[in-house]
C-alpha cells in the first residue's frame, strides 16, 4: 500500500542520490564540456525533489522557496546554453 510516508522517504532518497551525483560531477577527474551545466541541472533536481517532499509534508512556504531556487538554477542553465548557441551562430 502506498502512503505519503513512503513517498516522502523515496523522494528523500532520490534527493540524497541526486546530491551525490552532483558531488561526483563537480569532482570529475577529467573536465567535461558541459560539466557546469550538468551540475546546475543536478542541483535543480535536488531542489525539485526537496520541494516535492516538502509539499507532501504540507510545508508549502518551504516548498515554494525550493521551487524558486530550482528555477534560478535552471535559468542559469538556459543562460549558459543560449550563450554557447549564440557563439556558434
C-alpha distance (Angstrom), angle and dihedral (degrees) to the residues before:
residue distance angle dihedral
X1 . . .
X2 3.80 . .
X3 3.78 116.8 .
X4 3.78 134.3 177.0
X5 3.80 88.4 -111.7
X6 3.81 90.0 58.6
X7 3.81 90.7 47.3
X8 3.80 91.7 50.8
X9 3.80 91.8 47.6
X10 3.81 91.4 50.3
X11 3.81 92.4 46.6
X12 3.80 90.9 50.1
X13 3.81 90.4 49.9
X14 3.80 90.4 50.4
X15 3.80 89.4 48.1
X16 3.82 91.8 53.3
X17 3.80 91.5 47.3
X18 3.80 92.3 48.6
X19 3.81 88.8 49.9
X20 3.79 90.0 51.9
X21 3.81 89.9 50.1
X22 3.82 90.5 52.3
X23 3.80 89.9 51.7
X24 3.80 89.8 52.0
X25 3.81 91.7 47.2
X26 3.80 90.7 49.5
X27 3.82 91.3 51.4
X28 3.80 103.7 42.8
X29 3.78 114.8 153.1
X30 3.80 90.8 -133.5
X31 3.79 119.7 35.4
X32 3.80 116.8 -114.6
X33 3.81 124.3 -145.9
X34 3.80 94.6 -118.5
X35 3.80 98.0 26.9
X36 3.82 90.9 121.6
X37 3.79 91.9 51.1
X38 3.81 93.0 46.2
X39 3.79 89.3 50.9
X40 3.80 92.0 51.6
X41 3.81 91.7 48.0
X42 3.81 89.7 49.3
X43 3.80 91.1 49.6
X44 3.80 89.9 49.6
X45 3.80 89.2 50.4
X46 3.80 90.0 53.1
X47 3.79 90.4 52.2
X48 3.83 92.4 46.2
X49 3.79 91.2 51.0
X50 3.79 88.8 47.9
X51 3.81 89.8 51.4
X52 3.79 91.6 51.0
X53 3.80 91.0 50.2
X54 3.80 91.6 47.9
X55 3.79 91.4 49.0
X56 3.81 89.3 52.4
X57 3.80 86.3 54.7
X58 3.84 92.5 48.8
X59 3.80 91.8 -114.8
X60 3.77 95.4 138.1
X61 3.83 99.3 163.2
X62 3.79 92.2 52.2
X63 3.81 90.7 44.3
X64 3.80 90.2 52.8
X65 3.81 90.1 52.6
X66 3.81 90.3 51.6
X67 3.82 90.9 47.9
X68 3.79 91.8 50.0
X69 3.80 90.5 49.9
X70 3.81 90.6 49.7
X71 3.80 89.1 49.7
X72 3.82 90.7 52.6
X73 3.79 90.6 50.4
X74 3.79 91.8 49.5
X75 3.82 90.4 48.4
X76 3.80 87.4 57.0
X77 3.81 89.6 50.7
X78 3.81 91.5 52.8
X79 3.81 91.1 46.8
X80 3.81 91.8 54.2
X81 3.79 94.8 45.5
X82 3.81 93.3 45.2
X83 3.81 90.7 49.4
X84 3.81 90.1 51.4
X85 3.80 91.5 48.6
X86 3.80 91.2 49.1
X87 3.82 89.6 53.5
X88 3.79 89.2 55.2
X89 3.83 92.8 52.1
